[in-house]
Every structure is written in C-alpha cells, then in structure tokens.
Amino acid sequence: MNKQPNSHFCFICGVKNIAGVQVRFYETRADDGSPEILARFCGQPIHQGYPGRMHGGVLTGILDETMGRAVNYGAGEQVETWGVTANLDLRFLLPVPLDVELSARGRITSENRRLFQGSSEVYLPDGRVAVTATGKFWKMPLDEISDADPTALGWQVYPDEIKG
C-alpha cells in the first residue's frame, strides 16, 4: 500500500495545520481489484459539531479530498492532474465520534478526458458506513488552479508517526 503525499497547511491533509484533520492517504485496491484511496484520521475536539460528534462539514471535506485524490493514484509526488470539485452529494447515515481512528475510502466510478465522477464513504471502527458521498470533478493541471509550487507547500510523502 503506497502512501500519498500531504502538504503543510491544507485543512484536510496538512501536517503542520494544527486546526486541520491531518488525514493520511494511501493507495490500495478494492475487493474487485480496482484502485481505491484509503484515508485514515481521528477527529479532535476542534472538529466537533454536536457534542462528541465530528462536524458534517469536516467529514464533507474528507470525503471530497478522498474522491479527488483518486485521480492521482500512482502519481507519487509528481502529480500532473488534480481533481477540482464541481459537485458533491452526501448522505449522513450515522453519527461520527471524535477521538477514535476512522477511515474513508474513495474511488473513480467513471471518467472522460475532462471530468471524473467518484464515490466515497466514511467507516466507523466497527465497519458500519456513517457517511456516503458522490461527486463530479474537473481534471486540471496545477498551473490552471494556482501559481503555487507544490514543493514550497510541503507536498511530499511524510512517514507515519508511530504512536505508542
């Protein structure tokens, strides 16, 4: 399972964003062998909506990025095409707790030269699906999105921290 890069200050994946979720993304395969993105994260009290529950907007951002990163599968740190959100649709099925390790999975469900569609889910520790999402994304090179240099933004693969 290959780890995808993170940046310094992205709210979802930023390793230096103390208010962010600091999600770790990995490239894996679904049971049918198709490519999937696996996200691992743990909501903190600063990500709270209702008491003890993760805010729906934060979960939306995680599912958005999990789907959007599916277009980067296999690119490593040299991403040429980025997924830019055009549309999102979510269903909140179960409350999502804070302070526990959670996961999300996302994938491309269809694509053409300019767009792709994806789906993703947040999973509770017991394996139940808490939130589902579908989305449509533009395929764009970074220079059409921003004039930022990914290296200057800290875009690289960071080792996982061992917590013990």
Backbone as CSV, one residue per row, in Angstrom:
resi,resn,N_x,N_y,N_z,CA_x,CA_y,CA_z,C_x,C_y,C_z
1,MET,0.873,-1.173,0.000,0.000,0.000,0.000,0.912,1.226,0.000
2,ASN,0.796,2.056,-1.039,1.608,3.274,-1.152,0.923,4.440,-0.466
3,LYS,1.714,5.235,0.211,1.195,6.440,0.864,1.218,7.587,-0.140
4,GLN,0.174,8.405,-0.131,0.147,9.597,-0.982,0.745,10.781,-0.219
5,PRO,1.185,11.803,-0.958,1.759,12.989,-0.311,0.738,13.784,0.501
6,ASN,1.249,14.562,1.421,0.492,15.563,2.169,1.179,16.902,1.937
7,SER,0.523,17.968,2.332,1.136,19.295,2.270,1.276,19.838,3.688
8,HIS,1.770,21.059,3.802,1.941,21.656,5.122,0.632,22.138,5.731
9,PHE,-0.182,22.913,4.974,-1.269,23.643,5.616,-2.665,23.390,5.074
10,CYS,-2.844,22.406,4.223,-4.194,22.024,3.796,-5.011,21.679,5.045
11,PHE,-6.285,22.096,5.100,-7.109,21.782,6.268,-7.306,20.276,6.421
12,ILE,-7.408,19.553,5.326,-7.656,18.115,5.399,-6.362,17.335,5.617
13,CYS,-5.328,17.585,4.823,-4.122,16.744,4.890,-2.894,17.446,5.460
14,GLY,-2.978,18.712,5.792,-1.799,19.470,6.197,-1.147,18.966,7.473
15,VAL,0.118,18.561,7.372,0.829,18.001,8.519,1.220,19.069,9.538
16,LYS,1.220,20.344,9.135,1.552,21.429,10.059,0.336,22.274,10.438
17,ASN,-0.830,21.909,9.964,-2.048,22.665,10.268,-2.620,22.147,11.589
18,ILE,-2.376,22.894,12.666,-2.777,22.412,13.992,-4.296,22.357,14.164
19,ALA,-5.047,23.108,13.350,-6.509,23.044,13.400,-7.062,22.032,12.402
20,GLY,-6.206,21.519,11.529,-6.648,20.603,10.487,-6.818,19.182,10.979
21,VAL,-7.288,18.325,10.079,-7.581,16.940,10.413,-6.349,16.039,10.260
22,GLN,-5.394,16.468,9.451,-4.142,15.724,9.225,-4.409,14.285,8.762
23,VAL,-5.278,14.170,7.768,-5.639,12.870,7.209,-4.439,12.286,6.464
24,ARG,-4.253,10.976,6.606,-3.221,10.259,5.869,-3.907,9.463,4.759
25,PHE,-3.375,9.570,3.549,-3.982,8.928,2.381,-3.060,7.841,1.828
26,TYR,-3.684,6.725,1.428,-2.946,5.581,0.905,-3.621,5.075,-0.360
27,GLU,-2.824,4.488,-1.238,-3.346,3.847,-2.443,-3.496,2.363,-2.156
28,THR,-4.680,1.853,-2.392,-4.960,0.451,-2.120,-5.852,-0.086,-3.243
29,ARG,-6.367,-1.269,-3.063,-7.259,-1.883,-4.054,-8.525,-2.360,-3.360
30,ALA,-9.636,-2.220,-4.054,-10.915,-2.745,-3.573,-10.916,-4.267,-3.709
31,ASP,-11.918,-4.910,-3.161,-12.023,-6.368,-3.251,-12.020,-6.857,-4.698
32,ASP,-12.552,-6.039,-5.619,-12.586,-6.430,-7.029,-11.298,-6.090,-7.767
33,GLY,-10.295,-5.546,-7.053,-9.009,-5.217,-7.665,-8.894,-3.811,-8.215
34,SER,-9.970,-3.053,-8.194,-9.922,-1.696,-8.739,-9.225,-0.739,-7.754
35,PRO,-8.581,0.320,-8.267,-7.856,1.258,-7.406,-8.782,2.012,-6.456
36,GLU,-8.320,2.201,-5.238,-9.054,2.971,-4.237,-8.075,3.795,-3.416
37,ILE,-8.597,4.876,-2.882,-7.861,5.686,-1.916,-8.409,5.361,-0.534
38,LEU,-7.510,5.083,0.391,-7.851,4.843,1.785,-7.383,6.047,2.592
39,ALA,-8.275,6.613,3.368,-7.943,7.740,4.245,-8.058,7.272,5.687
40,ARG,-7.096,7.684,6.514,-7.143,7.370,7.944,-7.041,8.671,8.721
41,PHE,-7.878,8.801,9.755,-7.927,10.054,10.512,-8.598,9.838,11.850
42,CYS,-8.447,10.840,12.704,-9.051,10.818,14.031,-9.519,12.238,14.342
43,GLY,-10.822,12.433,14.392,-11.361,13.756,14.681,-11.036,14.191,16.107
44,GLN,-10.645,15.437,16.267,-10.291,16.017,17.558,-11.418,16.948,18.024
45,PRO,-11.400,17.371,19.284,-12.442,18.281,19.769,-12.611,19.549,18.922
46,ILE,-11.551,20.032,18.283,-11.690,21.225,17.428,-12.463,20.939,16.140
47,HIS,-12.741,19.668,15.859,-13.523,19.277,14.677,-14.959,18.918,15.047
48,GLN,-15.380,19.304,16.227,-16.686,18.942,16.764,-17.821,19.754,16.144
49,GLY,-18.937,19.073,15.927,-20.210,19.710,15.605,-21.051,19.639,16.868
50,TYR,-21.899,18.615,16.944,-22.625,18.351,18.189,-21.642,17.774,19.198
51,PRO,-21.939,17.870,20.485,-21.005,17.366,21.499,-20.595,15.910,21.240
52,GLY,-19.283,15.692,21.176,-18.742,14.355,20.974,-18.842,13.830,19.557
53,ARG,-19.335,14.651,18.642,-19.536,14.212,17.250,-18.743,15.080,16.286
54,MET,-18.243,14.461,15.229,-17.484,15.182,14.216,-18.430,16.041,13.381
55,HIS,-17.990,17.245,13.052,-18.786,18.191,12.270,-18.986,17.665,10.848
56,GLY,-20.205,17.784,10.341,-20.519,17.317,8.999,-19.718,18.007,7.909
57,GLY,-19.375,19.264,8.105,-18.559,19.971,7.116,-17.147,19.423,7.032
58,VAL,-16.596,19.035,8.167,-15.257,18.428,8.180,-15.309,17.080,7.461
59,LEU,-16.326,16.283,7.741,-16.484,14.999,7.064,-16.671,15.187,5.561
60,THR,-17.390,16.231,5.178,-17.570,16.540,3.756,-16.219,16.806,3.096
61,GLY,-15.380,17.600,3.762,-14.055,17.889,3.224,-13.213,16.635,3.072
62,ILE,-13.286,15.733,4.043,-12.514,14.487,3.976,-12.978,13.638,2.799
63,LEU,-14.287,13.491,2.618,-14.796,12.685,1.504,-14.502,13.338,0.157
64,ASP,-14.587,14.659,0.098,-14.238,15.402,-1.113,-12.789,15.109,-1.503
65,GLU,-11.872,15.239,-0.557,-10.458,15.020,-0.876,-10.162,13.552,-1.170
66,THR,-10.842,12.641,-0.495,-10.619,11.211,-0.752,-11.007,10.861,-2.189
67,MET,-12.137,11.387,-2.663,-12.521,11.163,-4.068,-11.589,11.896,-5.010
68,GLY,-11.312,13.171,-4.699,-10.483,13.992,-5.580,-9.089,13.440,-5.772
69,ARG,-8.542,12.783,-4.754,-7.206,12.206,-4.845,-7.167,10.934,-5.689
70,ALA,-8.315,10.340,-5.981,-8.324,9.102,-6.760,-7.689,9.306,-8.136
71,VAL,-7.770,10.506,-8.680,-7.176,10.780,-9.988,-5.646,10.800,-9.908
72,ASN,-5.094,10.925,-8.703,-3.639,10.938,-8.505,-3.063,9.544,-8.260
73,TYR,-3.886,8.518,-8.292,-3.431,7.162,-7.984,-2.202,6.822,-8.823
74,GLY,-1.119,6.440,-8.165,0.105,6.036,-8.850,1.029,7.173,-9.247
75,ALA,0.652,8.431,-8.985,1.471,9.573,-9.420,2.603,9.904,-8.455
76,GLY,2.533,9.420,-7.231,3.560,9.768,-6.247,3.545,11.258,-5.957
77,GLU,4.722,11.856,-5.834,4.830,13.284,-5.536,4.749,14.151,-6.792
78,GLN,4.782,13.527,-7.963,4.793,14.265,-9.236,3.410,14.276,-9.879
79,VAL,2.456,14.878,-9.204,1.072,14.910,-9.683,0.955,15.861,-10.872
80,GLU,0.385,15.375,-11.947,0.165,16.213,-13.129,-1.284,16.659,-13.254
81,THR,-2.211,15.805,-12.813,-3.635,16.105,-12.919,-4.245,16.120,-11.527
82,TRP,-4.975,17.185,-11.229,-5.617,17.344,-9.929,-7.128,17.298,-10.117
83,GLY,-7.836,16.765,-9.137,-9.294,16.741,-9.157,-9.842,17.982,-8.474
84,VAL,-10.593,18.779,-9.212,-11.188,20.014,-8.681,-12.700,19.825,-8.620
85,THR,-13.252,19.972,-7.447,-14.652,19.652,-7.212,-15.598,20.515,-8.040
86,ALA,-16.518,19.858,-8.731,-17.582,20.539,-9.465,-18.927,20.348,-8.758
87,ASN,-19.108,19.183,-8.108,-20.385,18.872,-7.459,-20.170,17.800,-6.398
88,LEU,-20.862,17.923,-5.265,-20.832,16.907,-4.208,-22.252,16.616,-3.738
89,ASP,-22.505,15.362,-3.406,-23.783,14.959,-2.827,-23.471,13.985,-1.698
90,LEU,-23.980,14.273,-0.498,-23.668,13.455,0.672,-24.914,12.960,1.368
91,ARG,-24.763,11.817,2.051,-25.813,11.282,2.925,-25.164,10.958,4.259
92,PHE,-25.688,11.554,5.310,-25.208,11.318,6.662,-26.109,10.262,7.287
93,LEU,-25.548,9.076,7.546,-26.329,7.922,7.980,-26.242,7.655,9.483
94,LEU,-25.063,7.890,10.061,-24.828,7.621,11.476,-23.953,8.721,12.058
95,PRO,-24.060,9.000,13.357,-23.162,9.963,13.975,-21.719,9.453,13.943
96,VAL,-20.792,10.376,13.800,-19.376,10.029,13.722,-18.681,10.548,14.980
97,PRO,-18.111,9.645,15.776,-17.496,10.051,17.035,-16.140,10.733,16.836
98,LEU,-15.739,11.471,17.845,-14.402,12.064,17.915,-13.466,11.106,18.652
99,ASP,-12.181,11.378,18.543,-11.147,10.688,19.325,-11.056,9.189,19.092
100,VAL,-11.483,8.710,17.915,-11.280,7.309,17.536,-10.747,7.274,16.110
101,GLU,-9.931,6.284,15.801,-9.386,6.128,14.452,-10.521,5.745,13.501
102,LEU,-10.670,6.524,12.439,-11.707,6.296,11.434,-11.044,6.114,10.075
103,SER,-11.812,5.630,9.125,-11.289,5.500,7.769,-12.346,5.939,6.766
104,ALA,-11.854,6.282,5.588,-12.715,6.584,4.447,-12.101,5.899,3.237
105,ARG,-12.928,5.578,2.280,-12.457,5.005,1.019,-13.117,5.766,-0.117
106,GLY,-12.348,5.987,-1.188,-12.873,6.694,-2.353,-12.308,6.129,-3.632
107,ARG,-13.044,6.348,-4.717,-12.651,5.785,-5.999,-13.280,6.564,-7.141
108,ILE,-12.734,6.375,-8.338,-13.335,6.902,-9.565,-14.368,5.886,-10.035
109,THR,-15.563,6.383,-10.351,-16.617,5.488,-10.843,-16.816,5.612,-12.352
110,SER,-16.459,6.765,-12.924,-16.480,6.943,-14.375,-15.637,8.164,-14.701
111,GLU,-15.136,8.216,-15.925,-14.333,9.373,-16.311,-14.271,9.520,-17.821
112,ASN,-13.977,10.745,-18.210,-13.663,11.036,-19.602,-12.425,11.935,-19.599
113,ARG,-12.123,12.550,-20.705,-10.902,13.342,-20.829,-10.862,14.520,-19.866
114,ARG,-12.000,15.152,-19.580,-12.032,16.386,-18.796,-12.571,16.235,-17.379
115,LEU,-13.385,15.207,-17.142,-14.075,15.055,-15.861,-13.970,13.622,-15.344
116,PHE,-14.153,13.475,-14.033,-14.380,12.143,-13.489,-15.433,12.236,-12.392
117,GLN,-16.100,11.123,-12.170,-17.056,11.010,-11.080,-16.510,10.003,-10.090
118,GLY,-16.834,10.229,-8.814,-16.331,9.344,-7.785,-17.361,9.073,-6.717
119,SER,-17.031,8.125,-5.863,-17.845,7.835,-4.685,-16.906,7.578,-3.518
120,SER,-17.407,7.811,-2.309,-16.601,7.591,-1.112,-17.503,7.389,0.095
121,GLU,-16.915,6.816,1.154,-17.645,6.527,2.376,-16.726,6.737,3.574
122,VAL,-17.320,7.119,4.703,-16.632,7.123,5.991,-17.089,5.880,6.746
123,TYR,-16.124,5.159,7.314,-16.397,3.932,8.061,-16.119,4.146,9.545
124,LEU,-17.017,3.659,10.377,-16.827,3.656,11.815,-15.884,2.501,12.189
125,PRO,-15.325,2.508,13.397,-14.418,1.426,13.781,-15.031,0.029,13.680
126,ASP,-16.343,-0.082,13.813,-16.993,-1.398,13.714,-17.325,-1.787,12.270
127,GLY,-16.920,-0.956,11.298,-17.119,-1.270,9.888,-18.393,-0.725,9.270
128,ARG,-19.276,-0.153,10.083,-20.503,0.413,9.520,-20.188,1.698,8.759
129,VAL,-20.968,1.936,7.703,-20.813,3.160,6.911,-21.603,4.279,7.577
130,ALA,-20.920,5.382,7.884,-21.556,6.513,8.563,-21.970,7.613,7.592
131,VAL,-21.180,7.829,6.532,-21.450,8.898,5.567,-21.085,8.379,4.186
132,THR,-21.912,8.693,3.189,-21.590,8.359,1.799,-21.573,9.643,0.980
133,ALA,-20.786,9.631,-0.083,-20.702,10.799,-0.958,-20.489,10.358,-2.396
134,THR,-20.997,11.173,-3.296,-20.667,11.071,-4.709,-20.276,12.467,-5.166
135,GLY,-19.453,12.520,-6.184,-19.023,13.826,-6.661,-18.582,13.797,-8.101
136,LYS,-18.513,14.991,-8.657,-18.013,15.196,-10.014,-16.843,16.165,-9.918
137,PHE,-15.748,15.865,-10.624,-14.507,16.625,-10.520,-13.950,16.952,-11.895
138,TRP,-13.434,18.171,-12.016,-12.692,18.568,-13.200,-11.287,18.014,-13.089
139,LYS,-10.699,17.565,-14.184,-9.291,17.181,-14.235,-8.515,18.420,-14.677
140,MET,-7.612,18.897,-13.814,-6.897,20.136,-14.138,-5.426,20.041,-13.748
141,PRO,-4.550,20.665,-14.546,-3.154,20.784,-14.122,-3.042,21.884,-13.061
142,LEU,-2.062,21.763,-12.178,-1.919,22.702,-11.078,-1.772,24.146,-11.545
143,ASP,-1.085,24.377,-12.661,-0.880,25.768,-13.104,-2.174,26.455,-13.539
144,GLU,-3.258,25.697,-13.735,-4.562,26.301,-14.019,-5.371,26.541,-12.742
145,ILE,-4.889,25.994,-11.636,-5.576,26.133,-10.351,-4.903,27.199,-9.495
146,SER,-3.570,27.182,-9.500,-2.791,28.044,-8.620,-1.398,28.236,-9.207
147,ASP,-0.750,29.319,-8.819,0.637,29.513,-9.255,1.628,29.024,-8.197
148,ALA,1.141,28.275,-7.215,1.985,27.780,-6.123,2.878,26.634,-6.593
149,ASP,4.034,26.545,-5.990,4.972,25.455,-6.223,4.682,24.368,-5.177
150,PRO,4.294,23.162,-5.599,3.964,22.119,-4.625,5.082,21.841,-3.614
151,THR,6.327,21.919,-4.060,7.450,21.683,-3.147,7.481,22.725,-2.039
152,ALA,7.223,23.982,-2.392,7.207,25.056,-1.388,6.054,24.885,-0.403
153,LEU,5.011,24.199,-0.818,3.858,23.952,0.050,4.043,22.704,0.916
154,GLY,5.207,22.072,0.781,5.483,20.878,1.566,4.909,19.604,0.985
155,TRP,4.552,19.612,-0.312,3.921,18.456,-0.942,4.940,17.327,-1.060
156,GLN,4.802,16.344,-0.192,5.685,15.182,-0.215,5.065,14.074,0.629
157,VAL,5.641,12.892,0.525,5.203,11.779,1.350,5.926,11.886,2.692
158,TYR,5.153,11.970,3.762,5.698,12.031,5.119,5.531,10.666,5.771
159,PRO,6.515,10.206,6.519,6.352,8.922,7.204,5.252,8.998,8.256
160,ASP,4.581,7.886,8.455,3.563,7.835,9.516,4.257,7.907,10.872
161,GLU,3.619,8.608,11.796,4.150,8.662,13.161,3.729,7.397,13.886
162,ILE,4.639,6.852,14.639,4.336,5.695,15.470,3.856,6.219,16.818
163,LYS,2.621,5.897,17.155,2.073,6.344,18.440,2.094,5.153,19.396
164,GLY,2.574,5.392,20.579,2.665,4.258,21.477,2.669,4.695,22.846
